[in-house]
Amino acid sequence: MEIIQIVGFGLVAAFLALVLKEQKANFAFLVTLMVGAGIFLFLIDKIGQILTMLQRLAINANVNMVYVETLLKIIGIAYIAEFGAQITRDAGQGAIASKIELGGKILILVMAIPILTVIIETVLTLIPK
């Protein structure tokens, strides 16, 4: 099972980072960074499968692909912002991590405006005049 591999890899890396942190804090941070990137690379195939499935579902449901692509971009922004904020927080830079999260939230809101506009227009057409 992949989750056991991910957890095992993470636990070994966490132990290694704790040991290194006492001697060489810079190396401990590099271990943390590399493990995060390694886990992400391990999951890229799964992410591709999810994207393919969502595209098939959208085509079968006759949903405009622009909206599906926008939603996928929003999800990507959320994951990337969270990943960056966590790594920055691990480096002891909580203030910068908060700014990364704020930037992600603003970008998500900007990306969501066209979808919100369509939803509001649809609701307005359903309300009798």
Residue pairs with C-beta under 8 A, 6 or more apart in sequence:
2 42
2 46
5 42
6 39
6 42
6 43
9 35
9 38
9 39
9 42
10 35
10 39
13 31
13 32
13 34
13 35
16 28
16 31
17 28
17 29
17 31
17 32
17 35
18 28
20 27
20 28
20 31
21 28
29 90
29 91
32 87
32 90
33 87
36 83
36 86
36 87
40 83
51 72
54 68
54 72
55 65
55 68
58 65
58 68
59 65
66 114
67 114
67 115
67 118
70 111
70 112
70 114
70 115
71 115
73 111
74 108
74 111
74 112
77 104
77 107
77 108
77 111
78 104
78 108
80 104
81 100
81 101
81 103
81 104
81 105
81 107
82 101
82 104
84 97
84 100
85 97
85 98
85 100
85 101
85 104
86 97
88 94
88 96
88 97
88 100
89 97
